Structure formats: structure tokens, C-alpha cells
Amino acid sequence: MRWAGQQIDVETPGTLPGLGSIAGLVRSVTTPEFQGITFHEVLARSALNSVPGSALPFNWTVNPYRGCTHACRYCFARPTHAYLELDTGQDFDRQIVVKTNVAEVLRRELARPSWSREPVALGTNTDPYQRAEGRYRLMPGIIDALASSGTPLSILTKGTLLRRDLPLLTEAAADVSVGIAVSLALGDEVLRRRLEPGVPSVRGRLDFIRAIRDAGLPCGVMVAPVLPWLTDSTDQLDELLTSLSAAGATGATPLVLHLRPGVKEWFMKWLAYDHPALVSRYESLYAHGAYAAPSYQRAFTTKIRPLLAKHGFATRTSHRSEPIRGTHPPAPPQDPLF
């Protein structure tokens, strides 16, 4: 395994082969309420992850989890599990690494005289409010550490569990800049269950957006990923943006599906099973790389701009710059290895 550092002498029964030597591994846990999921609890050696010089609107991230129970077929973070010599398919969905001491480590790092209180983003790799957060409750400590140090923060999530922390985030917003964005691109609940089986329902996330706005916080929406020939018609996009506007979203940023190596294979396997007639069209569209062909991107921009204007959202669209799980970032930020 590519896990350097301290060794743990006792391998927990039922752990994947070799995982007993993960740097900082404390134990591997399975519980009845998370059937099929294994949590690998580790003691992190660092919390802040530097991403300088990228096209991202921030230089620092915190990722309390690796792997994600949302199990989105298109998730761009899947290749990070290959770095751990775990597969980018089911292992990414079911083998979740949990940095149990991340808040304590973060406090130490934020207390350094060299820390300049630059903005810190959460949710740039895997979702900090995935189901595991209900068990481990890492985010309250992270939010408190950032806010009490005077550090601005932003959170991107599909997880309605963030509702639990709205009072804490509202309190933090009195002292530092707090940004919240919800990822919601699939208005079709049947398709959502097929592509995002661990993600809260469409209605649940629309209600979640309303709750964020009712708490007095802004809430942008990442309409990502837009799926060619599945969710990209004018009527589909207009209906979704109508719902987002009605829920009170303060912005909407649509992004077209991005398929990096390690993700493309997993997504195409799903496509071949659920929509075999589209396979050849996707192969052609993504024949020259991870991004949809420029002709498609130009046509999409032409289509979406008037819809964004119609619903009162900014008319900016993007194909490459925003850090959206499972959609269109540059190469995903790499966590420090515990």
C-alpha cells in the first residue's frame, strides 16, 4: 500500500488486505446502520491541504474524509482512492477513511504565527456532510476551529446533514465570511437514484436550500454535472432553475460532465447498463480528453445563458474552473497522507 509513516501492529479482523499498515490507522469499523461500509479511522498528521497556484478561488482545503458514501457514478475524486491502492469503483463508495482527530490538528495549524487567515474550502474532494458525518461529527469542530481563528470558510455539499450545523455556521458568519453551496443538477428523482444513490432526494435538497436561506446565509447552487442528452435540454434546465429560484438560491453555476481517467470507466459502465444507446455518442463527445468537445461546450453556453438571466442568476458559466465534486475541476486537490 502507498501509505508511509507509523505502523500499527495489530490488524483489525475483517480489514482489507494490507490496510493494517495504514499510517495512523487506529481501527477499521463496520456497523449495522452502515451496511456494506467500512470506516478506517486514522490519526491525521495534518489537516490543512495547500493547493497554491491552481485555477481555484482558494489556496487551502480541509478534507475530513476520503471516499464517499454518496456513491455518485461521476465523482471526480474517485482516482484519489487508486493512490491508496483501493479501487475507484466500489471501494471508493464503501471504504471510507475518517480523520478522527482532524479538528484538533487543524486548531494547532491555525494557531501557527505563519497562518495568514486565507480562505479555507471544504467539500472540494469528498463531501464533508456525507452519511459518515452523522456518526463522527467532525464538522462542528472544524467550523469552530476556523471561525475562532478568524479564518473565512466555504462549504460545498450534497448532504442535508449540514442543517444540524446551521446555528453554528450562523454564529460563525458574525465573525468571518461563510459561504455555502449545494450541489444539485439532477431534477429527475428516478435518474438521481440511479446516478447518486447515497445522495438526499431532490426535494430534500430544495428544502435544504430554503433552510439555509431562512437562517440568513447565502446559498449558491452548483448545477453539476449537466449530463449530455440526459439532463441538458432547455426544458429540463429551465425547470431545474425555476425550482432553485423558488427555493431562494442566491446563485447557480452550471457545469457540463467531466470524465477523467478512473472516473470515465465507472461512469461508462453505468451508461452502458442504463442507457446503452448513448454509449457511442459519449465516446465521440469525450474522445479527445476529459472534457466534452468544444462544439458541445459552446452550444451549451449559448443555451444556458438566457436561462440563467431569466431566473435572476449570474450569467457566468464554466467548464474548467470550479471545484465541484464529480464534475469539472482541474486535477482534484491531493490530501496530505494523514
Buried (B, 14 or more C-beta within 10 A) or exposed (E): BEBEEEEBEEBBEEBBEEBBBBBBBBBBBEEEEBEEBBBBBBBBBBBBBBBEEBEBEBBBBBBBBBBBBBBBBBBBBBBBBBBBBBBBBEBBBBBBBBBBBBBEBBBEBBEEEEBEEEBBBBBBBBBBBBBBBEBBEBBBBBBBBBBEBEBBBBBBBBBBBBBBBBEBBBBBBEBBEBBBBBBBBBBBEEBBBBBBEBBBBBEEBBBBBBBBBEBEBBBBBBBBBBBBEBBBEEEBBBEBBBBBBEBBBBBBBBBBBBBBEBBBEBBBEEBEEEBEEBEEEBEEBBEEEBBBBEEBBEEBBEBBBEBBEEBEBEEEBBBBBBBBBBBBBBEBBBBEBB
